[in-house]
Amino acid sequence: MPGEETLHSIDQERFLKAPLPLVWALLADTNRWDRAVGSKPSRYTYERTVAEDPSTRQRVGRARQMGQEVAWIEQGEWLECQFIWGERQFIDGPFSRVGYRFHVSERDGGTLLSGNMYFTTRDSAQAGLAPAMRAGLTAAVSRYLAAIEELFKRATMPTPSSGPPTSQARLMLLTTSPDQLTMGESTKVNESELAVRARRFESAPVDPQVRERLVELLRTRPDDDVRQMRPFELARAWDTGRREVLRAFLYAARAGLVDLEWQLNCPTCKVGSEAQSSLSSVKRSAHCEDCNIDYELDFAENIEAVFHVNRALRDIEPRVYCAGSPSFRPHVFGLLSALPNASRETTATLPAGLLLVRALKAQRRGAIAIGEGIPKELEVRITAGEVLLSTVPRAPGDKGTSTLLRVTNETADPVILSLERSGWNADIVLGSVILTLPEFLDLFSTEAPAAGVELTVGSLTVLFSDLTGTTAMYERVGDARAFAIIEEHFRAVTEAVARNEGAVVKTMGDAVMATFHTPARALAAAFELVTRVRTTAQAHGVEGLAIKIGLHEGPCLAVRANDRLDFFGTTVNVAARMQGQARGNDVVISAGLLEHPEVERLLSSSGFSVEQFRTELKGLRGAQHLLRIAALPS
């Protein structure tokens, strides 16, 4: 029979002249940490430890370590900017448990970290390996901490922000010269193939500086930085416009430098559950293994456009060292375990905003708003049916910043509690954003859902425009000249839509359909189009030429139509019918759009006359409250 566990422990303490949030973020990046100390790439599956009991379903990791195949179950806890604990409990392998725990605290303008690495053995065979394990682990940890110290010396510190430390650390790493120990290896670049594709990319109509930085990124950055690239994150790192960087990535995809991929993000845990190379492979629903749930796909909320370097340039194999790393979940402020029928207390510096508290596996949750008045205490009660939250406010004059967090588990089962920023959004390109880029619709016109699959696109603003007086114009100026005027109009529409961060979806005779991310952008484009049409009519001496515009906001369906991406649904139909209510050189919108402050401000500052009216629109019940905006100075 194996004996009792013997604990082998290694203590570390180090002072780093660096901000505490960034130090914590690098220590909490357990994927990076495990790689640096010599762990091998891992494979993860979900398995029942007791076959007939679904409640025993756990994530099991496997890897080839120390010459043999090992398997383990990972456990861990963390509180942001305070501590991180991670442990592997081995099902088989040369040791019983291996883990580490770090605490961080501010000290003398820097950060003091106190760490403990440990492993346990059960028998003489395991104990015989302990000296070598201890020496190797001590050396690996010392090397990694020294490398982090050197990294901070050469890094440009990001501007302090309210975002998660793990996101701030990623920005720092993206702008710091790489080293293999802290940032991982760099797969060899096929320079000749890169040169060919970079020459294709040179003709792309994007900012030359952005173009050069993107090619340099693909050539010089470690595998981690080019395996999954988020254009908006890079835009922040490069201090460049988000849409310009996204446009550059779309043209780079056309040039063969990068590949566009669609990541399906679980609405519960906010982590990618799977990825597809084409929208035609995306189905109506997806499954998240971590949450063990099926969910309906919303193109605006669940589908993210990500990019990775083309394999012809760098043949990078996806590698995961720790699937539970906090770096993969920047929105998660803390992860705590609660024993059955027990309470625990700790202190935490809670982030401002809406805090979501979830009991994992049990699918129970509660939410509470954390404002400027940070509570003195936050109590979390976990019952059989819900998560109950309550606070104790501070006394007047108490300017403390930490909160006593009391967790009480009133159930007979252990619970893992996730504390999450509900209102924080990562730098990700959601489907509703990329659909408003004309470059996407032009360069990837066949990128559409599979036949018969309709993807919900949450809240786009759809604009319909149509020219009036064109028949008379053809008769008055002749076909050739009239055709040139129409072509000039379509160029003006494309320019105005793009300038206001929208995309032209299609043209139908003299009509245009376009989509925008916000109603204010759509309305600004509409005003510009009315002015442009009047200028065109005056320049060519064409009386009676005018434009009618309608716009509406709401959910759409992205579908495949004639092998192209198109949009259908009530929002599209209503926008078209609003355009039908326009009379010429005016814009018709629903009165409800005035609820958007930017729309109200734009309309107030325009000086245009507004007529309110009610009418019935086909497909909608009752008379609709609409506004007709005479979008020309009176």
NUKOL-818553 format. One record per residue: residue in three letters; x negated, z negated, y negated of N, C-alpha, C, O in turn. Coordinates in steps of 0.05 Angstrom, whole numbers, plus 5000, padded with zeros to 4 digits. Layout:
BEGIN
ALAXZYXZYXZYXZY
...
This chain:
BEGIN
MET498350005024500050005000498250004975496349854974
PRO498950164955497350164931497649894917499749764919
GLY495549814902495549564889496749584861497949794854
GLU496549364846497549364819495949544801493649604807
GLU497249634780495849814761493549654747493849424740
THR491349794743489049694728488949854702488750094703
LEU488949714679488949854653486149884644484449704644
HIS485550134635482950194623483450284594484850484590
SER482350144575483150174547480650244529478450144534
ILE481150414509479050494490480250464462482250594456
ASP479050314445479950274418478350444399475950484402
GLN479750544378478450704357479550614330481850554327
GLU477750604311478650554283476950724265474450744268
ARG478250854246476851034228478251054201480751044200
PHE476651064180477751104153477351394145475151504148
LEU479451524135479351794126480151814097482151704089
LYS478551944081479151984053481152214051480452434042
ALA483552154058485652364058488352234056488651994063
PRO490452374046493152264044494252174071493952324091
LEU495551954072496651844096498552044110498352074135
PRO500452174096502252354110500852574126501652654148
LEU498652684114497152904128495652794152495452924173
VAL494452554149493052434172495052384194494452454218
TRP497352264188499352214208500152474222500452484246
ALA500552684206501552934217499653054238500453154258
LEU497053034232495053144251494852974276494553074298
LEU495052714273494952534296497552574313497452544337
ALA499752624299502352654313502652924325504552974341
ASP500953114319501053384331499853364359497553434364
THR501453254378500453204405499753454420498153454439
ASN500953684412500153934424497253994417495654074434
ARG496553964392493854014382491953794394489653854402
TRP492853544394491253324404490553364434488253334441
ASP492553424450492053454479490053684484488353654502
ARG490353894469488454124473485554034465483654094480
ALA485353884443482653804433481253614453478853624455
VAL482753444467481453244484481153354513480253204530
GLY481753604517481153734543483353774562482953854585
SER485853724554488153784571488354084575487454244559
LYS489554154597489854444604492654534596494554374594
PRO493054794592495754904586497754814607497154814631
SER500154744598502054624616504554794619505154964603
ARG505954754642508454884647510554664649510054444660
TYR512954714638515054514637517554614650518454844644
THR518854454666521454514678523054254678522054034676
TYR525754294679527454054681528354024710529154214723
GLU527953774720528553714748529953444750529653274733
ARG531453414772532653154778530652994795529753094816
THR530052754786528352584803529852484828528752414848
VAL532552464825534252404848536252644849537952684832
ALA535952804870537353064871540353044867541453224854
GLU541652844877544552824875545552684850547952644846
ASP543652604832544452454808543652604783541352624775
PRO545652734769545052894745543852734723542352844706
SER544252464722543152304700540152274702538852184683
THR538952344726536052324729534552574721532152604725
ARG536052764708534753014700532652954678533252834658
GLN530153044683527952994664526153244662526153414680
ARG524753254640522853474637520253394651519053184645
VAL519353574669516953524684514853724676515353964675
GLY512453624669510153794662508253834686507953644702
ARG507054064687505054114709502754264697502954434679
ALA500354204708497954344699495754314721496054134738
ARG493754474719491454444736489454274721488254364701
GLN488954024730487253834715485353704735486053614756
MET482753694727480653574743480653684772480353534791
GLY481053944773480754074799483254064817483054154840
GLN485453954808487753934825490253974808490253934784
GLU492454044822495054074808496253804804496553644823
VAL497053744779498253484773500953534760501453744749
ALA502653334763505353344751505953074738504952864746
TRP507453084716507952834701510652844686511853064684
ILE511552624677513752594659512752474633511252284633
GLU513452604610512452514584514352314572516852344573
GLN513252114559514751924543513351894516510951944514
GLY514951824496513651784470515551674449518051684453
GLU514351564428515951464405514351524380511851554381
TRP515751544358514251564333516151484309518551514311
LEU514851384288516051364262514151494243511851424241
GLU515251684228513651844210511951664191512951474179
CYS509451734189507551604171507051314178506151154162
GLN507751234203507250964212505750954239503550844240
PHE506951064260505651054285506451294303508551424297
ILE504951344323505651544343504651444370502351354373
TRP506351454390505551374418506451594437508651694435
GLY504651664455505251864475504051784501501751684502
GLU505451834523504451754549505351954571507652044570
ARG503652014589504252164613504351984637502351854643
GLN506651974650506951814674506752014698508652174701
PHE504651994713504052204733505652164759505751944770
ILE506852384767508252384793506152414815506352284836
ASP504152574810501852594827499452654810499752764788
GLY497052604820494652654805492752414807493352224821
PRO490352434795488252234799488751974784487351774790
PHE490751964766491251714751494251664751495851844756
SER495051414745497851344744499151414717501151544716
ARG497751324695498751374668496451424650494251314653
VAL496851604630494951654609496451664583498551804581
GLY495551524563496951524538495251454514492951384516
TYR496551464490495151374466497151284446499551364446
ARG496251114427497951014406496150984381493950874382
PHE497251094359495851064333497650944312500051014311
HIS496550774296497950674272496350764248493850784249
VAL497650824226496350894201497350724179499650634178
SER495550674160496250514136494450594113492250684117
GLU495550574089494050644065491850434060492350194062
ARG489450534052487250354047485250484028484150694035
ASP484750364005482650443987482750743980480750883981
GLY485150843973485451123966485251313989485051553985
GLY485351214013485351394037487151274058489051144052
THR486451334083488051244106486351114127484351224136
LEU487250884136485950744158487650794183490050744184
LEU486350904203487750944228486550764250484150734252
SER488350644265487550464287488750574312491250614314
GLY487050644331488050774355487250634380485350494382
ASN488850694401488250594427488950804448491250894449
MET486950894463487351074485487150914511485550734513
TYR488750994530488650834555489451004579490651224576
PHE488650914602489551024628489650804648488350604645
THR491250844669491450644690490850764717491351004722
THR489750594735489250674762490650484781491250254773
ARG491150574805492650404825491050334849491650134862
ASP489050494856487550444881484550494876483750564855
SER483050444897480150464895479250754889477250794876
ALA480750944901479951224896480251294867478551424855
GLN482451214855482951264826480851104810479751204790
ALA480350854817478550684802475750804802474250774783
GLY474950944824472351064825471951284804469651344796
LEU474151404795473951614775474151504747473651644727
ALA474751244744475251124718472851134699473251204676
PRO470351084708468151084689467751364676467251384652
ALA467951574693467651844682469951914663469552044642
MET472351834670474651884653474351734627474951844606
ARG473451484628473151324604471051454585471551474561
ALA468751534596466651654580467551914568467051964544
GLY468852084584469852344574471952314553471852464533
LEU473852134557475952094537474851984511475652064489
THR472951794513471751674489470351884473470551904448
ALA468752054486467252264472469152474460468652564438
ALA471252544475473052754465474652654440474952804421
VAL475552404441476952294419475152264394476052334372
SER472752174398470852144376470252424363470152444339
ARG469952624380469452894369471752994353471453114332
TYR474152944363476553044349476952904323477553034302
LEU476652644323476952494297474852574277475452584253
ALA472452624287470352714268470952994257470453044234
ALA472153164274472853434265475053414244475053574225
ILE477053234248479153194229477953104202478753204181
GLU476052924204474752824179473353044164473653064140
GLU471953224178470653454166472753654155472253774134
LEU474953684169477053864160478053784133478453944115
PHE478553524129479653424104477553464081478353494058
LYS475053464088473053504067473053784056472453824032
ARG473753984072473754254063476454364056476754594047
ALA478554214062481354314059482254284030481354114015
THR484054474022485454453997488054304002489754404017
MET488354073990490653913995493154043983493154133960
PRO495354063999497854173988499053993967498553753966
THR500554113949501953953929503853763943505453853959
PRO503753503936505653313949508553403946509353483925
SER510053383967512853473967514453273983513453103997
SER517053313982518953143997519353244025520853124040
GLY518053464032518353574059516953404080515353234073
PRO517553464106516253314127513253344127512153554121
PRO511753124134508853144135507753364153505753484147
THR509153414176508153614194508253894181506554054187
SER510253944164510354194150508154214129506954424125
GLN507653994115505453994095502754034108501054174097
ALA502453924132499853954146499554244155497254354154
ARG501654384163501454664171500554834147498855014150
LEU501554774123500754924100497754874094496355064087
MET496854634097494054574093492354724113490254844105
LEU493154724138491554864158491455164154489455294158
LEU493655274144493755564140491955654117491155894116
THR491155474100489455544077486655424080485155414060
THR485955324103483355204108481755364128482855464148
SER479155404123477455544142477555414169477355174171
PRO477955574190478555464217476055364231473855464226
ASP476455174249474455104269475955084295478255014296
GLN474555124317475855144343476954884352479054874365
LEU475654664346476554404357479254324345480954234360
THR479554344319482154254307484254474307486654404308
MET483454724307485454944304485655114329487355294329
GLY483955074349484255234373482655484372481455564352
GLU482755624395481055864398482256104384484556104376
SER480556304380481356564368480756784388478456844393
THR482856904399482557124418481257354405481757414381
LYS479557494419478057724408479957934397482057994408
VAL479158044374480658254360479758524368477258584369
ASN481558704374480858984378480659124351482559214340
GLU478159124340477659214313478459504308479459574287
SER477959674328478559964324481560004322482460164306
GLU483059864339485959894338487059774313488959874301
LEU485959554304486759424279486259614256487959634238
ALA484059754256483459934234485460164232486260234210
VAL486260274255488160494256490860404244491960544228
ARG491760174253494360074244494359974216496360004201
ALA492059864208491859774180491960014161492959994139
ARG490860244169491060484152493960584150494760674128
ARG495460564171498360624169499660444148501360524133
PHE498960184149500159984133499460024103500959924086
GLU497260164097496360204070498460344052498560304028
SER500060514065502060664049504660514045506460614031
ALA504860274056507260114053507660034023505659944011
PRO510060054013510559993985510859693980512959593972
VAL508659543985508659253982506259173965504359333961
ASP506258933955504158823939501458853954501158753976
PRO499458993942496959043957495558773965494358763986
GLN495758573948494558313955495858193979494458083996
VAL498458213981499858104004499058264029498658154050
ARG498958524026498158704048495358624059494958604083
GLU493458584040490758514049490658244062489258204082
ARG492258054052492157784063493357784091492457644109
LEU495457954095496657964121494758074142494457964164
VAL493358294135491358404154489158214159488258184182
GLU488258074139486057874143487057644160485557534176
LEU489557564157490757364174490557444204489757284220
LEU491357684209491357784237488457804248488057774272
ARG486557854231483857894240482357624244480757604263
THR482857424227481057194226482256934234480756744241
ARG484856904234485956644239486156584269486356764285
PRO486156324276486356244304488956344317490856414303
ASP489056334343491456424358493956284349496056404347
ASP493756024344496155874336497455984311499855974308
ASP495756094293496856184267498156454269499756534251
VAL497556614290498656884292500456924316501557134320
ARG500656704332502456724356505356724348506956874360
GLN506056574328508756574317508556534287508056314277
MET509056744272508656734243511456734229513256884236
ARG511656554210514056534194513356624165511956494151
PRO514456854157513756964131514256774108512556764089
PHE516356614108516956434086514956204085514256114063
GLU513956124108511955914108509356024097507955884082
LEU508656264104506256394093506456444063504556424048
ALA508856504054509356544026508656294010507556303988
ARG509456064021508855814008505855764009504655673989
ALA504555814031501655774033500155954014498055874003
TRP501156204010499756393993500756383964499756523947
ASP502756213959503956193932504956463922504256553900
THR506556593939507556863934510556873939511556703954
GLY511857063928514757093931515557123960514257273975
ARG517656983969518456983997519357264006518457354027
ARG520957393991521957653999519757864000519758044017
GLU517757843983515558033983513958004009513058204020
VAL513457754017511957714042513657804066512557924084
LEU516257754066517957844088517958154089517858264110
ARG518158284066518058574065515458674077515458874092
ALA513258544071510658624081510658604112509558774125
PHE511858394123511958364152513558584165512958674186
LEU515758664152517458874163515859134164516059284184
TYR514459204143512859444143510459424162509759624174
ALA509359184165507259134184508259174213506759274230
ALA510759104218511959154244512159444249511659544271
ARG513059594229513259884232510560014237510360214251
ALA508459904225505760004228504459924254502360024261
GLY505759744269504759664295502759424294501459374314
LEU502659294271500859064268502058814280500658654293
VAL504658784277506058544287508658634301509558864297
ASP509758454317512258514330514358314320513858074316
LEU516758414316519058254307520458144332521058294351
GLU521057884331522357754354524657584343524457484321
TRP526657544359529057384351529057124366529357124391
GLN528656904352528656644365531356514362532556504341
LEU532456424385535056294385534655994383533555864401
ASN535455884361535055594355537555434362539755504354
CYS537155224378539355054386540554914362539054794346
PRO543154914358544354774335544254474337544654334317
THR543654364361543554074364540753974359540353794342
CYS538754074373535953964370534354134350532154044342
LYS535354364341534054534320531454664330529854754314
VAL531054664356528654784368529355034383531555064393
GLY527455224383527955484396528455444426526855334440
SER530655554435531355524463530455774479529955754503
GLU530355994466529256244478528656444457529356404433
ALA527456664465526756874446527357144458527057184483
GLN528257334442528857604451527457804434527157764410
SER526458024446524958224431526858414416525958554398
SER529458404422531358584409534058454407534758294424
LEU535458514385538158414382540058514405541958384412
SER539358744416540958844438540858674463542558694481
SER538858494464538558314487539958044481540157884500
VAL540858004457542157754450545057754458546557944452
LYS545957544472548657534481550357354462549457264441
ARG552857314470554657154453553856864452554456724432
SER552656764473551956484474549156454486548056644497
ALA548056214484545456154494545455874506547355724503
HIS543255804521543055544534540555404524538455524524
CYS540855144517538554984510537854794533539454624540
GLU535454834544534654664567534254374558534854194572
ASP533054344534532554074524535053904521535153674529
CYS537154024510539753884506541553924530543553774533
ASN540954114547542654184570545454254562547454154573
ILE545654424542548254514532548254814528546154944524
ASP550654934529551055214521552155214493553655024486
TYR551455414477552455414449552955704441551555894449
GLU555055734424555656004414553656074391552855904376
LEU552956324391550956414371552156484345554156634344
ASP551156374324551856454296549356574284547256444281
PHE549556834277547256984268545956854243543556864240
ALA547556724226546556604202545256334207543456254192
GLU546056194229545055924233543155894256541455724256
ASN543456054277542056014302539856224308538156174325
ILE539956444294538056664301536056694279536656744256
GLU533456664287531256674267529456904274528856964297
ALA528557044252526657264255523857154253523057034233
VAL522257184275519457104275517757344282518757544293
PHE515157324276513357544281510957444297510057214293
HIS509857614314507357544327505557784327506458014327
VAL502957734328501057954327501458134351501958034374
ASN501258394347501658584369499458544390497058514383
ARG500158564415498358504437496058704439493958644450
ALA496458944428494359144428492059054410489759144414
LEU492658884391490558784372489258534383486858504382
ARG490958344392489958094403491758014426494157954422
ASP490658004450492257954474492457654478490957534493
ILE494357534464494657244464496757154484498957244483
GLU495956964501497856854520499156604507497656434497
PRO501756574508502956324498501956084514501956084538
ARG501155884499500155634512501455394500501455364475
VAL502355214517503554964508501954734522501554744546
TYR501154534506499654314518501454054518501053884535
CYS503354044500505153814499507853904488508053954464
ALA509853934504512454034496513953844478515653934463
GLY513253594479514753394463513453334436514153144423
SER511653504427510153444402511953424378513753604374
PRO511653224361513153204336512753454318514453514301
SER510453594321509953824304511954044309512354214292
PHE513254044333515254244339518054164327519954324328
ARG518253924317520753824307520353684280520753444277
PRO519653834260519053714234521353574221521053394204
HIS523853644229526153514218526653234229528153074219
VAL525253174252525652914265523852704252521352724255
PHE524952514238523452304224522452094244520251994240
GLY523952034264523151834283524451874310526651984312
LEU523151774331524151784358523651504370521351424372
LEU525751364377525551094386527151054412529251184416
SER526150884430527650824455528950554452528050374439
ALA531250534465532750284465533550204494534850364508
LEU532649974503533249884530536149814533537449754513
PRO537249814557540049744562540649454552539149274557
ASN542949424539543949164530541749004516541348764522
ALA540349134497538148994484537949094455539049304448
SER536548944438536149014411533149024405531548904419
ARG532349184385529649194375529649224345531549334334
GLU527549134332527249154304524549274296522549224310
THR524549434275522049544264522649604235524949584226
THR520549664220520949744192520350044190518750154204
ALA521750164171521450454167521750524137523350394123
THR520350724128520750834101522451074104521451294111
LEU525051044100526951254106526851484085526451434062
PRO527151734095527151954076529851974061531951904073
ALA529852054036532252084021533952314032532752504042
GLY536552294029538252504038540052414061540152174067
LEU541352604074543152534097541452484122539952664130
LEU541652254133540152184157542052194181544152064182
LEU541352364200542952394225541552234247539152254251
VAL543152064261542051904282543451994308545951964311
ARG541952084327543052194352542052034376539651974378
ALA543851974394543151864420542852104439544852224447
LEU540352164447539852404463541152374490541552154500
LYS541652604502542952634528545852554527547652694538
ALA546552324514549252234514550952384493553452364493
GLN549652554476551052714456552852544438555152624431
ARG551752314429553152144410551552144384549052164385
ARG552852134361551452154336552952014314555351964315
GLY551351944293552551834268550751934245548552024249
ALA551851914221550352014198550851824174552951704172
ILE548751804157548951624134547251744112545151844117
ALA548251724087546751834064544851614054545651384049
ILE542251694051540251514039539651614011538451824008
GLY540551463991540151543964537651413952535851323966
GLU537551403925535351273911535250983917533050863917
GLY537550853921537550573928537050533958538950503974
ILE534550533966533750503994534850244005534450033993
PRO536350244027537650004037535549804046533349874055
LYS536249544045534449334055534449344085532349294098
GLU536749394097536949404126538749634134540649714120
LEU538149754157539849954170540249864199538349834214
GLU542749824206543449744233544649984248546450114238
VAL543550034272544550244289545650114315544149984330
ARG548150154320549450044344550250284361551650464353
ILE549250274386549850494405551850384426551250204441
THR554250494425556350414444556750634464555450844464
ALA558650584482559250784503560351044491560051254504
GLY561551034467562751274457561751374430562351594423
GLU560051214416559151304390556651164381555750964393
VAL555551264359553351134345554451034318555351194302
LEU554250774314555350644290553150564271551150444280
LEU553350634246551250584226552350414204554550454194
SER550850214195551550054172549049964158546849954170
THR549249914132546949834116547449574101549749494096
VAL545249444094545349214077543849294051541449354053
PRO545149294028543849384003541749173994541748944003
ARG540049263976537949083965539248913943541148993930
ALA538048683938538848523916537948643890536048793890
PRO539348593868538548703842535648633836534848403839
GLY534148833827531348783821529448823844526948833840
ASP530448843869528748883892527949173893529649353898
LYS525449233889524549513888522949593913521349773912
GLY523449453935522149513960522749793969524849903963
THR520949913985521350193994521650204025522250424035
SER521249984039521649994068524249864076525349704061
THR525249944099527849854109527549724136526049834154
LEU528749494140528849374167530749544184533149554177
LEU529749654205531449824223532049664248530149594263
ARG534549604252535349444276537049624294539149724286
VAL536149664319537449834338538549654361537049504373
THR541149674366542349524387543749714407545449874399
ASN542849704431544049874452545949714468545149534483
GLU548549764465550649614478551549744505553649664515
THR550049934515550750064539548949974562546949824557
ALA549650044586548049964610545850154616544450124637
ASP545350354600543350554605541250564582542050504559
PRO538750624588536850664566537550904549538751094559
VAL536950884523537651094505535251174488533650994480
ILE534851424484532851524465534351604440536151764441
LEU533451504417534751544392533051724374530651674370
SER534251924363532852114346533952084317536352104313
LEU532152034298532952004270532052254256529652324255
GLU533952404244533352674234534252714206536252604197
ARG532652884191533452974165535553194168534953414178
SER537953124160540153324165540153534143540953764149
GLY539353464119539453664097537053834093537054004076
TRP534853774108532353924104532454194119533354194142
ASN531454404107531354664120528454764121526954754102
ALA527754844145525054954149524755224135526655344127
ASP522155314132521655574120522055794141520155914151
ILE524655834148525256034169526956254157528456224138
VAL526656494169528156734162530556754180530356854202
LEU532856654170535256674186536456954185535757114168
GLY538257004204539457264205540857344179540757574171
SER542257154166543657224142541857304119542657444100
VAL539257214120537357284100536157564105536157734087
ILE535357614129534057874135536058104133535158334128
LEU538658044137540558264134541058354105542258554100
THR539958204086540258284058537658424048537458464024
LEU535858494066533558644058533958934065534459004089
PRO533859114045534159404051532059504071532659684087
GLU529659384070527559474088528259424117527559584134
PHE529659214123530459154150532459364159532259484181
LEU534459424143536559614150535359894152536360064168
ASP533359954136532160224136530160254159530260454174
LEU528360054162526260084182527160014210525960114229
PHE529259854212530159774239533159834241534759664249
SER533860084235536660154234538060144261540460104262
THR536560164283537760144309537659864321538459824343
GLU536559674305536459394315539259274312539859164291
ALA540759284332543559194331544259044357542859084377
PRO546358884356547158734380547858934403548459164398
ALA547858824427548658984450551559084447553158944434
ALA552159304458554859414457556859204467556459094489
GLY558959164452560958974460560458684451562158514455
VAL558058634440557358364431557658344401556358494386
GLU559258154391559558114363558257854355558857644366
LEU556257864337554957624328556057534301556257684282
THR556857284300557857174275555657144255553457034261
VAL556057244231554157214209555357034188557157124174
GLY554556784186555756594168555256654139552956664130
SER557356704124557256724095555356924083553156854074
LEU556157174083554857384067556857454045559257414047
THR555757564023557457684003557357984006555258104005
VAL559658104009559858394013560858523988562858433976
LEU559558733979560358893956561059173964559659303979
PHE563359263954564159543957564359673930565459553911
SER563259913927563560063902564460343908563960453930
ASP565760463888566660743892566760873864567660753845
LEU565861123863565961273838568661403835569861503854
THR569661403810572161553804571461773784569561753769
GLY573061983785572562203766570562403777569762573761
THR569862393802567862573812568962853817567563053813
THR571562873825572763133830572763293804571963533804
ALA573663173782573663303756570763373747570363583735
MET568863203754566063253746565063513760563663673748
TYR565663543786564763773801565864033788564464233785
GLU568464013780569664253768568464313740568164543733
ARG567764103726566764133698563864233697563264403681
VAL562064113714559164173711558064333733555764423732
GLY559664383754558664543777557464373799556664143795
ASP557464493823556664343846553764243845553264003851
ALA551964413837549064333838548564093819547263903827
ARG549564113794549063903775550563653783549463433781
ALA552963683792554563443801553163303824553063063825
PHE552163463843550763343866548363183857547862973867
ALA546863293837544463153827545262893814543862693816
ILE547562893800548462643786549262433807548662203804
ILE550562523829551262333850548762213864548661983869
GLU546762383868544262293880542962093861541861883871
GLU543062143836541861953816543361693817542161473815
HIS545961703821547561463823546861293847546461053846
PHE546461433870545761283895543061153892542660933902
ARG541161283878538561163874538860913856537560713861
ALA540560933836541060703818542360473833541660243829
VAL544260533851545460323868543360183885543259943886
THR541660343898539660223916537760043900537059833909
GLU536960133876535159983859536459723850535259513851
ALA538959743841540259503830540759303852540459063848
VAL541559393876542059213899539459083907539458833911
ALA537359233910534759113918533758913897532658713904
ARG534058983872533158813850534558543851533458333843
ASN536958533862538458293864538558183892540358033900
GLU536458253907536058143934538258193954539058033970
GLY539358443952541358533970540458773986538158863983
ALA542158884002541459114019543859304021546159204025
VAL543459564018545559754022545859794052543959874066
VAL548259754062548859784090549460074097548460174117
LYS551160194080551860474086553260594061554160454044
THR553360864061554761004041557061164055556661254078
MET559261194041561561344052562661514030564261424013
GLY561861774030562661944008561361843982558861833980
ASP562961773963561961673937561861363938561161243917
ALA562561243960562760943962560260833974558860963989
VAL559760573968557460433979558360153988560060023976
MET557260074011557559794020554859664020552859774030
ALA554659424008552159274007552758984013554958884010
THR550658844022550858554028548858394012546658494005
PHE549558154005547857973989547957694002549957614015
HIS545857543997545757274007547457073991548456874002
THR547857133965549456953948551357123931550757353925
PRO553657003923555557153906554357213879555057423867
ALA552757033868551657073841549957323840550057483821
ARG548257363861546657603862548357853864547758063851
ALA550557843880552258073883553658133856553858373849
LEU554557933841555857973816553958093795554658263780
ALA551457993795549458103777548958393782548658553764
ALA548758473808548458753815550858913806550459143797
ALA553258803810555658953802555659003772556259233763
PHE554958813756554758853727552759073720553259233703
GLU550459063733548459263728549459543735548859733721
LEU550859563757551859823766553859943746553860183741
VAL555659773735557559873715556059993691556660203681
THR553959843682552459943659550960203665550860383649
ARG549860213689548360453697550160703699549460923690
VAL552560663709554460893711555260983684555461233679
ARG555860803665556560883638554261033625554661243612
THR551760943629549461073618549161353629548561543615
THR549561383655549461643668551561833658550962063652
ALA554061733655556161903644555562003616556062233609
GLN554461823599553861903572551562093571551562293556
ALA549462053588547162223588547862513596546662703587
HIS549762533615550462803625552962913613553863133620
GLY554162763594556562863580558862893599560463083597
VAL559062703618561262723638563362513632562962273638
GLU565562583619567662393613569262333639569562503656
GLY570162083640571862003663570361903687571561803705
LEU567661923687566161813709565961513707564961413686
ALA566861363726566861073725566460963753566661113773
ILE565960703755565560573781567460343784567960193765
LYS568560313808570360093815568959923836567860023855
ILE568959663831567359483848569159243857570559133840
GLY568959173882570158923892568158773909566558903923
LEU568158513908566358353925567758103935569557993922
HIS566958023958568157793971566057653988564257783999
GLU566357393991564457234006565857114031568157024030
GLY564357104053565456974077563957064102561957214100
PRO564756974125563357044150563957334158566157434153
CYS561957464170562257734180561457744209560457554220
LEU562057974221561158024248559058244248559658464238
ALA556758194258554658394261555058534288555058404309
VAL555458794288556158944313554559204313553459294294
ARG554559314337553259584341555359794336557559794349
ALA554859974317556660194312554960444310553360474291
ASN555360634328553760884329550760814330549160944316
ASP550060614347547360524351545960424325543560424323
ARG547560334306546460214282547859944277549959884288
LEU546459774262547559514255549659554233549159694213
ASP552059444237554159464218555659204217555359034235
PHE557359174197558858924193561858974192562759164180
PHE563258794206566158824206567358544203565958344203
GLY570058534200571358274198573058254173573058444156
THR574358034170576157994147574758004121575758124101
THR572357894119570857894094570358184084570658244061
VAL569558354103568958634096571558764087571558914067
ASN573658724102576258854095577258764067578258924052
VAL577058504062578058404036576358514013577458583992
ALA573758534017571958643996572758933990572859013967
ALA573359084011574259364007576859373992577259543975
ARG578759193999581359203986581159103957582759183940
MET579358923951578858843923577859073907578559103884
GLN576059233919575059463905577459653898577459783878
GLY579359663916581759823911583459723888585059873877
GLN583159473881584659353859583259403832584459363811
ALA580759503832579359563807580459823795581559983809
ARG580059843769581160083754578960273745579560513740
GLY576560173742574360343733572660193713573660093693
ASN570060183719568160023704568959733702568659603681
ASP569959633724570659353726569959243754569459403772
VAL570058983756569358843781571658653788572458493771
VAL572658663813574758483821573558293842572358373862
ILE574058033837573057823855575357623859577357623844
SER575057453879577057243883576357013864574056963858
ALA578456873854578056653835576456433848575056273834
GLY576456413874574956203888571956223884570556023888
LEU570956453877568056483873567056323849564656273847
LEU568956253831568156093808567255813816566155663800
GLU567755743841566855483851563855473853562655253853
HIS562555703854559655723854558555693826559255863809
PRO557055483820556155443792554655693781554955753757
GLU553055823797551556053787553356283779552856423760
VAL555556323794557556523787558856463761559156633744
GLU559756213758561056123734559256163709560156253688
ARG556656083712554756113690554356403683554256473659
LEU554056573703553556853699555956983684555557133666
LEU558356913692560757023680561056923651561757073633
SER560456663647560756553620558756673601559456723577
SER556356733610554256833592554557133588553257243570
SER556157273604556357563602557957653577557457863566
GLY559957493569561657573547563757773554565157873537
PHE564057843580565958043588568757913589569057673593
SER570758083584573557983585574357963614573658123631
VAL576057753620576857703647579957693648581157553632
GLU581057843666583957843670584557713697583557793718
GLN586257503697587057383721589757503731591457563714
PHE589957553756592457663767592757583796590857493809
ARG595157613806595757553834596957793847598557943835
THR596057843871597158073886596758023915595157853924
GLU598258163931597958143960595958343970595858573960
LEU594258253989592258434001592858454031593458254044
LYS592758684041593358734069591558564086589158564083
GLY592758424105591258254124591057964116590257804131
LEU591957904091591957624082594757534075596457694066
ARG595357284081597957184076598257104046596456974035
GLY600557174035601157084008599657233986597757383992
ALA600457183961599057303939596357173934596156933935
GLN594357343929591657243925591057223895591857393879
HIS589657003887588856963860586257103855584157023865
LEU586257323839583957493834583157503805584757433787
LEU580757583800579757623773578757913770577358013787
ARG579658043748578658313742576858283718577758213696
ILE574258353722572258313701571658593689570658763703
ALA572258623663571558873650568558863643567758753622
ALA566958973661564058923660562659103639560459203645
LEU563859143616562559283594563259133569565459023567
PRO561459123549562058983524564559103511564859343511
SER566358923501568759023489568259113460570059203446
